[in-house]
Amino acid sequence: MTATTHAAPGEKTPSQRRVDAFAFDVIGRINQAIVDHDMTYDEYDAVKQWLIRVGEAGEWPLVLDVWFEHTVEELAARSRHGSQGTILGPYYLPDAPELPAQTALPMRSDEPGDRLVLRGQVRSLDGTPLPGATLDMWQAGADGYYSGFHPSTPEGNLRGRVRTGEEGRFEVQTVVPGPYTIPIEGPCGELCRAAGWSPWRPGHLHLIVSAQGHVPLTTQLYFEGEEYLDNDVASAVKPELVLSPAEEPGGSDRRRFSESYDFVLEPARS
């Protein structure tokens, strides 16, 4: 039988078999959970109405990002070599400005928050430095708000595409990002309250690190001592991604921290 996307009459295609197996398994597990928890009709109707409200509020992407993406990412990480990755999250925007290897992310002149310098190197798996690699960076401000998603934050604030210099090195000045909650006014927030779950994410830096001939790395960097590291609503924190920035001496009204962190990228398979 030659390779084809069509099945013989009465047979399922490979993609149909995979969908069949996954959907049958998921539906079966949900039905078993209904039995295991002795769900009443009132509870069933409440769940049904919640699912309808999720769709009406446009929160299905949020549901998937917060409660399921981390598992898909962990499965993908099993075959990944190099630096640790984690979820993309919902706040990425393309076409951020390109910045040099030694730079500051775009920010307001009076940007609130403690200052942070992140420096490091991008290397290939064999240790070869990768000059011209790109660190696509974005983050919330100290107030927990992302540009492009909150009206009080200027467009493009704390977003940039940093190009590494010689020896694949970079040095980026920014601010320490603040923690924030997922949207709590809609059905996802309702679920957190009903279940007694924390809706908070710890402050973090987002990065997509890429270089020609290498597999892009999507990751986040967190900070030691953050209140929500151990109960991140998105379950995206990994020990390898937690920084311990050193405070630098200075007499200004803002604290200053610095940290070094290197990224190791896996060569693309030919």
Backbone bond lengths (Angstrom), bond angles and torsions (degrees), N, CA, C in turn:
res aa  C-N    CA-C-N  psi(-1)  N-CA   C-N-CA  omega(-1)  CA-C   N-CA-C  phi
1 M - - - 1.468 - - 1.525 109.14 -
2 T 1.322 118.25 125.21 1.453 121.22 -178.83 1.516 110.32 -78.29
3 A 1.358 115.19 157.16 1.464 119.60 179.78 1.518 109.43 -67.01
4 T 1.299 117.09 131.12 1.462 122.06 -179.26 1.512 109.35 -157.49
5 T 1.325 115.57 157.73 1.466 119.63 176.97 1.522 110.57 -89.03
6 H 1.339 116.69 -2.99 1.460 119.78 -178.84 1.521 109.91 -104.14
7 A 1.308 116.10 144.25 1.467 120.94 178.85 1.520 108.99 -100.65
8 A 1.321 115.00 156.31 1.456 120.05 173.53 1.523 108.69 -64.53
9 P 1.336 117.38 156.53 1.464 120.06 179.07 1.529 111.17 -51.34
10 G 1.320 115.81 129.94 1.462 121.12 179.24 1.508 114.62 85.30
11 E 1.338 117.77 -4.74 1.462 121.13 179.41 1.529 109.82 -108.63
12 K 1.333 115.49 153.44 1.454 120.55 176.61 1.519 110.22 -92.23
13 T 1.320 116.29 147.87 1.460 120.95 174.36 1.527 108.73 -71.51
14 P 1.330 118.14 162.97 1.473 119.65 176.57 1.528 112.47 -55.86
15 S 1.344 117.17 -40.34 1.467 118.59 -179.87 1.533 110.62 -68.18
16 Q 1.322 117.61 -36.98 1.470 119.95 176.49 1.520 111.23 -64.58
17 R 1.320 116.97 -39.34 1.472 119.68 178.94 1.524 110.55 -64.55
18 R 1.333 116.63 -38.42 1.467 119.49 -179.40 1.531 110.44 -69.12
19 V 1.337 116.65 -44.24 1.464 119.94 177.25 1.525 110.12 -62.45
20 D 1.313 116.25 -42.94 1.467 121.22 179.10 1.529 110.44 -57.82
21 A 1.338 115.88 -48.28 1.464 119.54 -176.66 1.528 111.24 -64.82
22 F 1.351 116.68 -44.25 1.459 119.69 -177.67 1.529 110.71 -68.55
23 A 1.333 116.87 -49.75 1.468 120.33 -177.31 1.525 111.28 -62.60
24 F 1.341 116.75 -41.85 1.462 120.62 179.09 1.523 110.66 -61.83
25 D 1.357 115.65 -41.10 1.459 120.39 179.94 1.530 110.70 -65.45
26 V 1.340 117.08 -47.61 1.467 120.54 -178.60 1.528 110.84 -61.99
27 I 1.332 116.61 -47.41 1.470 120.00 -179.45 1.531 110.55 -62.51
28 G 1.327 116.25 -40.47 1.459 119.76 178.25 1.516 112.23 -62.85
29 R 1.344 116.99 -40.80 1.467 119.48 -179.62 1.519 111.60 -68.49
30 I 1.322 116.84 -37.61 1.466 119.35 176.92 1.523 110.60 -64.02
31 N 1.319 116.02 -45.34 1.463 118.47 177.81 1.520 111.70 -60.73
32 Q 1.329 117.18 -38.19 1.458 119.94 178.50 1.525 110.86 -67.95
33 A 1.348 116.85 -36.61 1.465 119.59 176.80 1.522 110.98 -63.77
34 I 1.329 116.80 -37.02 1.470 120.74 176.28 1.530 109.95 -59.78
35 V 1.331 115.55 -42.79 1.464 120.17 178.92 1.524 110.57 -68.07
36 D 1.345 116.58 -47.83 1.459 120.92 -176.03 1.525 112.27 -59.86
37 H 1.339 116.24 -35.06 1.463 120.07 -177.67 1.525 112.65 -99.45
38 D 1.334 116.27 8.18 1.470 121.65 174.18 1.527 110.87 50.38
39 M 1.345 114.94 51.19 1.458 120.78 -174.56 1.524 111.05 -65.64
40 T 1.341 114.89 135.97 1.461 120.78 176.90 1.528 110.07 -89.33
41 Y 1.328 115.76 167.62 1.459 119.08 177.62 1.525 111.21 -64.17
42 D 1.331 117.73 -36.76 1.463 120.00 177.88 1.523 110.44 -62.04
43 E 1.331 116.30 -42.76 1.467 119.92 178.64 1.523 110.65 -66.23
44 Y 1.328 116.43 -40.70 1.458 120.53 177.73 1.530 110.86 -60.58
45 D 1.311 117.23 -44.44 1.465 120.87 179.13 1.528 111.14 -64.50
46 A 1.334 116.93 -36.41 1.466 120.33 177.77 1.527 110.77 -64.77
47 V 1.341 116.52 -42.19 1.469 120.43 177.48 1.528 110.10 -63.81
48 K 1.327 117.15 -43.70 1.465 121.18 -179.24 1.524 110.56 -60.79
49 Q 1.329 116.77 -44.21 1.456 120.08 179.68 1.529 111.04 -66.23
50 W 1.328 117.14 -36.33 1.469 120.10 177.44 1.527 110.30 -63.40
51 L 1.324 117.75 -43.59 1.465 120.89 179.13 1.525 110.71 -62.88
52 I 1.312 117.37 -38.16 1.468 120.71 176.95 1.529 110.22 -64.41
53 R 1.341 116.79 -42.48 1.470 120.07 179.80 1.520 111.80 -65.68
54 V 1.326 117.80 -34.85 1.472 120.66 176.56 1.527 109.79 -57.78
55 G 1.341 116.24 -46.07 1.453 119.38 178.59 1.511 112.37 -65.50
56 E 1.327 117.45 -43.72 1.465 121.00 -179.14 1.525 111.89 -64.04
57 A 1.326 116.94 -32.81 1.466 121.39 179.89 1.525 112.83 -85.33
58 G 1.321 117.34 -4.41 1.470 120.56 -177.70 1.509 113.40 68.68
59 E 1.334 117.77 30.35 1.460 120.70 -174.60 1.528 113.81 -100.54
60 W 1.335 118.60 8.87 1.460 117.49 176.97 1.525 112.45 -60.79
61 P 1.355 120.57 -40.98 1.472 118.30 174.63 1.524 112.44 -58.12
62 L 1.344 116.85 -37.80 1.462 120.06 178.54 1.520 110.98 -65.24
63 V 1.333 117.72 -44.05 1.467 121.67 177.73 1.530 110.08 -55.94
64 L 1.332 116.06 -46.99 1.464 120.06 -176.80 1.525 111.17 -68.95
65 D 1.343 117.20 -42.59 1.470 120.41 179.98 1.523 111.85 -63.24
66 V 1.332 116.84 -41.71 1.467 120.75 -171.56 1.522 112.17 -81.44
67 W 1.324 117.42 -42.35 1.465 118.29 -168.68 1.531 115.05 -110.98
68 F 1.328 118.46 -3.97 1.460 118.62 -177.28 1.532 114.37 -131.69
69 E 1.335 117.99 -30.61 1.470 119.08 -173.84 1.518 112.47 -60.39
70 H 1.332 117.37 -35.18 1.461 119.37 -177.01 1.525 111.55 -61.14
71 T 1.335 117.78 -32.89 1.464 120.13 178.98 1.522 110.99 -71.31
72 V 1.332 117.36 -41.24 1.464 120.76 177.08 1.535 109.62 -62.34
73 E 1.335 116.27 -41.13 1.462 120.08 179.15 1.513 111.37 -64.31
74 E 1.327 117.70 -40.96 1.461 120.76 179.10 1.523 111.63 -63.88
75 L 1.336 117.34 -36.69 1.465 120.45 175.75 1.523 110.60 -64.80
76 A 1.330 116.65 -43.09 1.463 120.15 178.88 1.529 111.17 -64.24
77 A 1.331 116.73 -33.31 1.461 120.93 -176.93 1.523 112.96 -69.71
78 R 1.325 117.71 -17.04 1.462 119.65 -178.29 1.524 111.54 -61.44
79 S 1.322 117.32 -32.55 1.468 120.90 -178.30 1.523 112.05 -103.44
80 R 1.342 117.20 6.92 1.454 120.70 -178.19 1.519 110.60 -91.79
81 H 1.316 116.11 141.22 1.461 122.01 172.96 1.527 108.31 -114.66
82 G 1.306 116.42 159.67 1.453 119.21 -179.09 1.511 111.58 96.92
83 S 1.324 116.81 -152.59 1.458 121.67 -175.04 1.519 111.70 -68.64
84 Q 1.323 114.68 155.82 1.458 121.06 179.21 1.530 110.91 -74.09
85 G 1.314 115.24 141.78 1.455 121.23 173.60 1.509 110.19 -111.60
86 T 1.322 115.07 177.20 1.454 121.46 171.74 1.517 107.79 -157.84
87 I 1.318 118.23 -165.13 1.460 121.24 -169.13 1.532 112.19 -71.07
88 L 1.334 115.91 156.34 1.466 121.60 175.93 1.526 110.96 -75.00
89 G 1.331 117.27 -44.57 1.456 120.66 -176.28 1.521 111.63 81.28
90 P 1.328 117.20 174.09 1.463 120.78 -171.17 1.527 115.73 -92.31
91 Y 1.339 119.58 -1.31 1.465 120.06 -167.76 1.526 114.33 -107.07
92 Y 1.318 117.59 15.62 1.471 119.92 177.17 1.523 110.62 -74.77
93 L 1.322 116.53 139.51 1.458 123.13 172.65 1.529 108.51 -130.41
94 P 1.328 118.61 133.71 1.460 120.71 179.95 1.532 111.19 -76.17
95 D 1.332 114.35 172.68 1.473 122.26 170.79 1.521 113.74 66.20
96 A 1.324 117.55 34.02 1.461 120.03 171.43 1.532 108.86 -67.72
97 P 1.324 118.85 154.88 1.464 120.72 -177.80 1.533 112.16 -64.82
98 E 1.340 115.66 145.84 1.458 120.25 177.45 1.521 108.92 -82.11
99 L 1.337 115.90 135.79 1.454 122.42 -174.90 1.530 110.23 -127.45
100 P 1.341 118.02 153.32 1.473 120.44 179.05 1.516 112.16 -72.95
101 A 1.321 115.44 174.55 1.464 121.51 -174.82 1.520 112.39 -63.67
102 Q 1.315 117.33 -34.62 1.467 121.77 177.39 1.527 106.64 -111.48
103 T 1.316 116.77 111.04 1.453 118.56 -166.33 1.519 110.84 -158.71
104 A 1.315 115.31 177.50 1.467 123.30 169.89 1.520 107.66 -126.10
105 L 1.317 117.17 140.32 1.453 119.24 174.03 1.527 109.40 -64.95
106 P 1.330 117.61 145.07 1.462 119.69 177.43 1.528 110.38 -56.26
107 M 1.323 115.74 133.26 1.474 119.83 179.78 1.513 109.45 -156.49
108 R 1.308 115.73 165.36 1.449 121.70 176.81 1.526 110.65 -67.16
109 S 1.334 116.06 152.35 1.468 119.31 179.16 1.521 111.47 -61.82
110 D 1.323 116.15 -28.69 1.467 121.01 179.21 1.527 111.08 -111.23
111 E 1.331 116.28 31.80 1.472 120.66 -177.27 1.528 110.50 -51.93
112 P 1.329 118.06 123.19 1.464 119.37 -179.81 1.523 111.59 -73.23
113 G 1.317 115.19 159.98 1.463 119.85 174.15 1.510 114.02 110.99
114 D 1.332 114.54 158.80 1.459 120.98 175.07 1.513 110.07 -68.09
115 R 1.315 116.44 148.06 1.467 122.19 -178.97 1.523 110.25 -84.69
116 L 1.337 115.22 149.17 1.461 121.60 -179.35 1.519 108.98 -140.51
117 V 1.318 116.47 134.73 1.461 122.17 171.57 1.524 107.54 -114.22
118 L 1.326 115.56 121.46 1.458 121.62 176.05 1.512 108.19 -110.35
119 R 1.322 115.53 120.71 1.462 119.60 179.77 1.520 108.79 -128.12
120 G 1.321 116.12 158.83 1.456 118.83 179.56 1.513 111.64 171.12
121 Q 1.317 114.47 -160.20 1.465 121.84 -175.80 1.521 109.01 -140.72
122 V 1.327 115.86 145.48 1.457 121.73 172.34 1.523 107.58 -106.27
123 R 1.336 116.24 125.70 1.470 121.25 -177.26 1.521 109.88 -130.21
124 S 1.328 114.71 160.25 1.454 120.93 170.48 1.528 108.87 -82.21
125 L 1.309 115.54 170.54 1.462 120.99 -175.42 1.524 111.98 -60.04
126 D 1.345 117.37 -29.91 1.464 120.68 179.75 1.518 113.09 -87.80
127 G 1.331 117.21 6.75 1.457 121.29 178.05 1.512 115.02 94.78
128 T 1.333 118.20 -3.28 1.457 121.27 -179.70 1.525 110.29 -68.78
129 P 1.340 118.65 126.02 1.463 120.19 177.01 1.527 110.73 -63.47
130 L 1.331 116.18 151.65 1.464 121.27 -176.77 1.527 110.14 -122.40
131 P 1.349 117.29 80.58 1.465 119.39 173.83 1.525 109.80 -64.94
132 G 1.335 116.31 146.19 1.455 120.33 -179.04 1.511 113.97 81.02
133 A 1.323 117.85 4.27 1.463 120.03 173.01 1.529 109.26 -67.32
134 T 1.315 116.60 158.90 1.466 121.57 -177.80 1.521 110.52 -115.75
135 L 1.327 115.38 131.86 1.456 121.55 170.13 1.522 107.11 -110.58
136 D 1.313 116.66 100.66 1.457 121.92 176.68 1.523 106.43 -82.67
137 M 1.332 116.64 109.56 1.459 122.00 -170.98 1.525 110.83 -115.74
138 W 1.328 115.42 140.87 1.465 120.89 171.65 1.511 108.21 -153.23
139 Q 1.322 115.92 156.31 1.460 119.96 -176.32 1.515 110.28 -165.07
140 A 1.334 115.20 163.59 1.463 121.05 168.49 1.518 108.37 -79.18
141 G 1.326 115.21 156.66 1.452 119.73 172.20 1.515 111.20 -77.61
142 A 1.321 115.62 -174.29 1.464 119.94 178.50 1.520 111.75 -62.67
143 D 1.345 116.19 -22.29 1.465 120.62 178.59 1.520 112.99 -84.87
144 G 1.344 118.04 -1.78 1.454 121.64 178.52 1.516 114.28 84.57
145 Y 1.349 118.36 9.02 1.455 121.21 -177.45 1.531 111.26 -105.13
146 Y 1.347 115.53 142.06 1.457 122.75 177.29 1.527 110.36 -99.89
147 S 1.330 115.95 140.14 1.459 118.80 171.26 1.522 109.40 -64.64
148 G 1.324 115.25 145.44 1.456 120.91 -177.11 1.508 113.59 87.23
149 F 1.346 116.95 -9.93 1.467 120.58 -177.40 1.529 112.57 -131.65
150 H 1.326 116.51 -0.62 1.460 119.45 178.33 1.524 108.65 -142.18
151 P 1.321 117.60 130.45 1.462 119.93 -172.30 1.518 115.08 -64.73
152 S 1.327 117.97 -22.55 1.464 119.53 -177.36 1.522 112.85 -85.58
153 T 1.343 117.50 -5.50 1.463 121.49 -176.64 1.522 109.53 -104.13
154 P 1.340 118.67 125.39 1.467 120.95 -177.39 1.530 112.12 -60.11
155 E 1.321 115.35 149.27 1.457 121.04 178.30 1.526 110.39 -58.94
156 G 1.325 116.50 133.25 1.460 121.63 177.24 1.510 114.79 79.60
157 N 1.321 117.75 3.22 1.463 120.03 -178.62 1.524 111.05 -64.08
158 L 1.338 116.63 130.44 1.464 124.09 177.14 1.530 112.06 58.06
159 R 1.330 115.04 42.19 1.465 122.07 174.96 1.520 108.40 -136.62
160 G 1.333 116.88 135.37 1.455 120.04 177.49 1.515 111.90 -171.05
161 R 1.334 114.87 158.55 1.473 122.21 177.89 1.523 107.52 -112.64
162 V 1.323 116.42 104.10 1.454 122.95 -173.87 1.528 109.52 -91.30
163 R 1.325 116.78 127.57 1.462 122.61 176.95 1.521 109.23 -95.93
164 T 1.318 117.10 126.44 1.462 119.72 179.31 1.523 110.86 -70.14
165 G 1.321 115.33 150.64 1.452 121.25 179.86 1.518 112.01 -95.03
166 E 1.302 115.35 -152.10 1.458 120.63 178.55 1.523 109.58 -58.20
167 E 1.298 113.94 144.03 1.469 121.17 -177.97 1.528 112.21 61.01
168 G 1.323 117.07 18.50 1.463 120.27 175.60 1.510 114.78 68.24
169 R 1.323 117.61 23.57 1.463 120.40 -174.25 1.526 112.06 -93.24
170 F 1.335 114.60 156.21 1.463 121.87 179.08 1.519 109.27 -147.90
171 E 1.326 115.60 157.70 1.466 122.43 174.20 1.524 107.29 -149.63
172 V 1.320 116.22 115.84 1.458 121.58 -173.07 1.524 109.71 -121.94
173 Q 1.332 115.59 127.17 1.458 120.93 174.15 1.530 108.74 -95.03
174 T 1.304 115.52 133.92 1.464 120.42 179.25 1.525 108.34 -153.63
175 V 1.306 117.37 -158.87 1.467 121.64 176.26 1.524 108.52 -122.35
176 V 1.304 115.92 158.51 1.462 120.61 176.37 1.533 107.89 -71.49
177 P 1.329 118.00 120.00 1.472 119.62 -177.51 1.514 111.81 -72.19
178 G 1.316 115.47 148.53 1.457 120.43 178.84 1.517 112.31 -91.78
179 P 1.313 117.86 159.18 1.469 121.11 174.04 1.519 110.00 -71.37
180 Y 1.299 116.64 163.75 1.459 120.22 178.57 1.524 109.14 -155.98
181 T 1.316 115.41 163.21 1.459 120.26 176.30 1.521 109.58 -98.55
182 I 1.324 116.04 153.44 1.450 118.98 165.38 1.526 107.34 -65.14
183 P 1.340 119.26 162.22 1.471 119.55 178.29 1.532 111.10 -54.54
184 I 1.319 116.45 124.48 1.467 120.20 -172.97 1.523 112.66 -109.23
185 E 1.349 117.13 -1.30 1.466 118.51 -179.24 1.521 111.72 -81.22
186 G 1.348 117.81 -21.81 1.452 121.57 -174.87 1.515 112.85 -98.51
187 P 1.348 115.78 -163.10 1.471 119.88 -175.38 1.530 114.25 -65.32
188 C 1.352 119.04 -28.86 1.473 118.72 177.55 1.526 110.74 -67.50
189 G 1.319 116.35 -41.08 1.459 119.34 174.54 1.513 111.68 -64.44
190 E 1.331 115.84 -36.76 1.467 120.49 177.06 1.522 111.03 -60.55
191 L 1.346 116.34 -42.33 1.462 119.94 178.74 1.526 110.67 -63.65
192 C 1.339 117.32 -42.53 1.466 120.05 179.30 1.523 111.13 -59.51
193 R 1.317 116.75 -42.92 1.470 120.04 179.27 1.525 111.16 -66.70
194 A 1.342 116.19 -43.39 1.458 119.81 -177.90 1.519 111.98 -64.37
195 A 1.347 116.74 -34.34 1.465 121.31 -177.52 1.518 112.67 -94.26
196 G 1.331 117.82 -7.11 1.453 120.49 -177.30 1.511 113.10 72.63
197 W 1.341 117.34 29.60 1.464 122.50 -179.98 1.520 110.14 -92.07
198 S 1.316 115.60 147.69 1.456 120.20 172.26 1.531 109.10 -73.15
199 P 1.339 118.31 134.99 1.461 120.18 176.34 1.524 113.13 -93.29
200 W 1.325 117.97 10.35 1.464 121.69 -169.97 1.529 112.98 -90.61
201 R 1.334 114.66 148.03 1.458 123.23 166.40 1.522 107.88 -114.37
202 P 1.339 118.38 138.72 1.465 119.45 175.09 1.519 110.19 -69.09
203 G 1.326 116.94 154.63 1.456 120.59 175.97 1.520 111.15 -58.03
204 H 1.338 116.68 141.86 1.463 119.40 -176.88 1.525 111.05 -159.50
205 L 1.313 114.81 157.67 1.456 123.58 171.50 1.522 108.03 -99.27
206 H 1.321 117.42 135.94 1.463 122.39 173.17 1.525 109.41 -98.42
207 L 1.332 116.25 142.67 1.460 120.59 174.49 1.518 110.70 -146.25
208 I 1.323 115.29 141.89 1.459 122.21 161.65 1.525 105.48 -116.92
209 V 1.318 116.58 112.77 1.459 121.88 -176.79 1.517 107.90 -102.73
210 S 1.328 116.67 125.94 1.458 120.12 -176.01 1.522 110.59 -140.72
211 A 1.317 115.97 155.12 1.461 122.97 176.41 1.519 108.01 -155.16
212 Q 1.303 115.88 150.91 1.458 120.14 -178.91 1.526 110.63 -57.41
213 G 1.340 115.80 132.42 1.452 120.80 177.92 1.513 114.35 79.72
214 H 1.325 117.63 11.78 1.466 121.61 -177.50 1.527 110.74 -131.56
215 V 1.317 115.45 157.13 1.459 121.60 178.76 1.529 108.59 -78.64
216 P 1.331 118.87 124.28 1.471 120.22 178.43 1.532 111.15 -60.18
217 L 1.311 115.19 147.01 1.460 122.37 179.05 1.521 108.89 -114.37
218 T 1.326 116.82 121.74 1.464 122.45 174.08 1.524 107.88 -101.80
219 T 1.321 117.24 124.53 1.456 119.04 -173.42 1.524 110.93 -151.80
220 Q 1.316 116.18 174.69 1.458 123.88 174.40 1.519 108.00 -139.65
221 L 1.323 117.10 147.28 1.456 122.27 177.14 1.524 109.01 -117.47
222 Y 1.324 115.36 132.97 1.465 122.42 -175.58 1.526 109.35 -113.52
223 F 1.318 116.44 -177.39 1.459 121.08 -172.58 1.524 110.82 -133.49
224 E 1.313 114.70 128.34 1.458 121.76 179.82 1.529 110.19 -56.28
225 G 1.330 115.16 138.65 1.455 120.28 178.39 1.508 114.27 90.74
226 E 1.354 117.57 -6.54 1.468 120.19 177.44 1.534 110.26 -61.41
227 E 1.310 115.97 140.68 1.463 121.50 -175.39 1.527 112.81 -64.40
228 Y 1.346 117.23 -30.34 1.460 119.79 -169.72 1.534 113.70 -108.21
229 L 1.316 117.25 16.70 1.465 119.56 179.45 1.522 112.04 -60.80
230 D 1.308 116.85 -37.66 1.465 120.72 -173.67 1.515 113.72 -90.43
231 N 1.328 117.93 -6.15 1.463 119.13 177.20 1.528 110.67 -139.32
232 D 1.315 115.78 40.79 1.462 122.33 175.59 1.526 109.47 -55.69
233 V 1.316 117.60 123.81 1.457 120.62 -177.02 1.526 111.94 -60.70
234 A 1.353 117.24 -26.45 1.462 120.84 -179.51 1.523 113.34 -93.04
235 S 1.333 118.07 -1.20 1.479 122.96 178.49 1.526 111.94 52.00
236 A 1.335 117.11 39.20 1.463 120.97 -173.94 1.522 114.36 -104.03
237 V 1.338 117.93 -5.83 1.465 120.74 -176.42 1.521 110.61 -76.45
238 K 1.344 116.24 133.98 1.458 122.26 172.78 1.527 107.81 -125.39
239 P 1.341 118.06 144.84 1.468 119.74 -176.94 1.528 113.13 -55.51
240 E 1.331 117.03 -35.20 1.468 121.00 -177.56 1.529 112.62 -67.76
241 L 1.317 116.82 -14.00 1.461 121.15 -175.74 1.529 112.82 -103.07
242 V 1.326 117.69 5.77 1.464 121.38 -177.91 1.523 109.56 -94.77
243 L 1.322 116.58 119.97 1.461 122.82 -179.98 1.524 111.10 -88.75
244 S 1.326 114.91 157.58 1.467 121.81 173.84 1.522 108.25 -127.50
245 P 1.312 118.98 72.78 1.466 121.06 -174.39 1.518 112.02 -61.72
246 A 1.326 115.02 144.67 1.456 121.51 176.66 1.524 109.31 -93.08
247 E 1.323 116.46 135.17 1.459 119.59 177.75 1.524 109.42 -79.43
248 E 1.328 115.39 133.66 1.452 120.73 -179.58 1.523 109.80 -96.19
249 P 1.328 117.80 144.87 1.465 119.70 178.81 1.524 110.45 -68.32
250 G 1.286 116.31 151.59 1.467 120.85 178.97 1.507 110.00 172.41
251 G 1.324 115.65 157.27 1.449 120.12 -175.89 1.508 114.05 -105.78
252 S 1.344 117.59 11.74 1.458 119.24 -177.15 1.526 109.95 -79.34
253 D 1.340 114.09 175.33 1.465 118.70 -179.45 1.526 111.90 -82.61
254 R 1.321 117.65 -0.86 1.467 121.11 178.55 1.525 109.66 -118.14
255 R 1.305 116.22 138.96 1.464 119.84 175.05 1.520 108.64 -74.07
256 R 1.323 115.68 149.52 1.460 121.40 -179.32 1.525 109.19 -126.23
257 F 1.319 115.35 135.98 1.454 122.00 -178.80 1.528 108.93 -129.59
258 S 1.323 115.10 156.02 1.465 119.59 175.15 1.521 108.85 -141.93
259 E 1.317 114.54 152.39 1.463 120.86 -179.00 1.523 108.67 -153.64
260 S 1.329 115.62 146.64 1.462 121.98 174.20 1.518 109.09 -110.71
261 Y 1.327 115.36 135.85 1.461 120.28 179.89 1.520 108.01 -151.67
262 D 1.335 115.95 124.86 1.460 121.64 -179.51 1.525 110.50 -101.31
263 F 1.328 115.35 149.92 1.457 121.94 177.84 1.525 109.45 -117.02
264 V 1.325 116.15 131.23 1.460 122.70 179.78 1.520 108.02 -114.55
265 L 1.341 116.31 120.05 1.451 121.98 -176.73 1.521 111.28 -104.31
266 E 1.312 114.21 145.94 1.464 121.62 -179.64 1.530 109.48 -88.90
267 P 1.333 118.13 130.76 1.473 119.38 176.11 1.525 111.00 -58.19
268 A 1.328 115.38 143.20 1.461 119.65 177.33 1.512 110.17 -68.95
269 R 1.318 115.44 143.65 1.462 119.93 177.34 1.527 109.50 -76.95
270 S 1.320 116.10 136.27 1.458 119.85 -179.33 1.520 110.56 -78.25
